[in-house]
Amino acid sequence: MKNFVFMLILLSIFAACANENNNPNSSSKNKKETTAPLNPNGDSELALLMRKMEQHWKDTKKDLEAGKEITDIPDFSNLFTATPTDDQMTMDDLHGFAVSYLQQIKALEDAEDQKAAYNNIINGCITCHDNSCSGPIPRIKKLLIRDL
């Protein structure tokens, strides 16, 4: 009889633990919901655009290092209208950098030395971020082609 009671208690404990893992209101589920998001400032239009640009330039870097010519570059002119993460930052502050960025992209399309023109674009990104939002600079520097 003691073994039967012991086994019943043990099975109850296992059943309770299994139900807790499947319960959508369990504490482990709630812990996941309270963790900090990947980007604590949120995903503004400008932040999403910059991530898209970063991915494009990563792919472009690989192509240039493989000896391919760059002929197709997306239109990033929405840089002028994308809403920044920080409401205090205005496009007036970034307008000159955006104009320069788009000119450097045009120069890449027409350049004989596309690797150097590409690095000019990335260095322009670093300069802009040095004046506005320095957090991504280490990631941006990784985009530079080192063997020129």
C-alpha positions in Angstrom: 0.0 0.0 0.0 2.9 2.4 0.8 4.4 1.7 -2.6 1.1 2.5 -4.2 0.7 5.8 -2.5 4.4 6.7 -3.2 3.9 5.9 -6.9 0.7 7.9 -7.0 2.4 10.9 -5.5 5.4 10.5 -7.9 3.1 10.3 -11.0 1.2 13.4 -9.8 4.5 15.3 -9.6 5.5 14.2 -13.1 2.0 15.1 -14.5 2.2 18.6 -12.9 5.6 19.2 -14.3 4.5 18.1 -17.8 1.5 20.4 -17.6 3.6 23.3 -16.6 5.7 23.0 -19.7 2.7 22.8 -22.0 0.7 25.6 -20.2 0.8 28.9 -22.1 0.5 30.8 -18.8 3.5 29.0 -17.3 6.3 31.1 -15.7 8.9 30.1 -18.3 6.7 31.5 -21.1 6.3 34.7 -19.2 10.1 35.0 -18.7 10.5 34.9 -22.5 8.1 37.7 -22.9 9.9 40.0 -20.4 13.4 39.7 -21.9 14.8 42.7 -23.6 14.2 43.0 -27.4 17.1 42.8 -29.8 16.9 46.5 -30.5 15.8 48.3 -27.3 15.1 51.5 -29.2 12.6 49.8 -31.5 12.8 49.3 -35.3 12.3 52.7 -37.0 12.1 53.0 -40.7 15.6 54.4 -40.8 17.0 51.5 -38.7 15.3 48.9 -41.0 16.6 50.7 -44.1 20.1 50.8 -42.7 19.9 47.0 -42.0 18.9 46.5 -45.6 21.8 48.7 -46.7 24.2 46.7 -44.5 23.1 43.4 -46.0 23.4 44.9 -49.5 26.9 46.1 -48.9 27.9 42.8 -47.3 26.8 41.1 -50.5 28.6 43.7 -52.6 31.8 43.3 -50.7 31.8 39.5 -51.3 31.1 40.1 -55.0 33.9 42.7 -55.3 36.4 40.5 -53.5 35.4 37.7 -55.9 36.3 39.9 -58.8 32.8 40.6 -60.0 31.7 43.9 -61.4 28.9 45.7 -59.6 26.1 46.8 -62.0 22.9 46.7 -60.0 22.5 48.9 -57.0 19.2 49.4 -55.2 17.6 52.8 -54.9 18.3 54.1 -51.4 16.8 57.5 -51.9 14.1 56.8 -49.3 16.9 57.6 -46.9 15.6 61.2 -47.0 12.1 60.2 -45.8 12.7 57.3 -43.4 11.7 58.1 -39.8 14.7 57.8 -37.4 14.6 56.0 -34.1 15.4 59.1 -32.1 12.7 61.7 -32.6 15.3 64.4 -31.7 17.2 63.5 -34.9 16.0 65.3 -38.0 16.8 64.7 -41.6 18.1 68.2 -41.7 21.0 67.0 -39.6 21.6 64.1 -41.9 20.7 65.6 -45.3 24.2 66.4 -46.4 25.4 62.9 -45.4 22.5 61.4 -47.4 23.2 63.5 -50.5 26.9 62.5 -50.3 26.0 58.8 -49.8 23.8 58.7 -52.9 26.5 60.5 -54.9 29.1 57.9 -53.8 26.8 55.1 -54.9 26.5 56.7 -58.3 30.3 57.0 -58.4 30.5 53.2 -57.6 28.4 52.4 -60.7 30.7 54.4 -62.9 34.1 53.7 -61.2 37.0 52.0 -62.9 38.2 50.9 -59.4 35.0 49.7 -57.8 36.7 48.5 -54.7 38.0 51.9 -53.9 34.7 53.5 -54.7 33.0 50.9 -52.5 35.3 51.8 -49.6 34.4 55.5 -50.1 30.8 54.6 -49.5 31.6 52.7 -46.4 33.9 55.4 -45.1 31.0 57.9 -45.7 28.7 55.7 -43.5 31.3 55.7 -40.8 31.6 59.5 -41.0 27.9 60.0 -40.8 27.5 57.6 -37.8 30.4 59.3 -36.1 28.3 62.4 -36.1 24.9 61.0 -35.3 24.8 57.4 -33.9 28.2 55.8 -33.2 26.9 52.4 -32.0 27.1 50.6 -35.3 30.5 51.9 -36.3 32.3 48.6 -35.4 29.9 46.7 -37.6 30.3 49.2 -40.5 34.1 49.0 -40.3 33.8 45.2 -41.0 32.3 46.1 -44.4 35.6 47.8 -45.6 37.6 45.9 -48.1 41.1 45.7 -46.6 43.2 44.4 -49.5 43.4 47.4 -51.9 
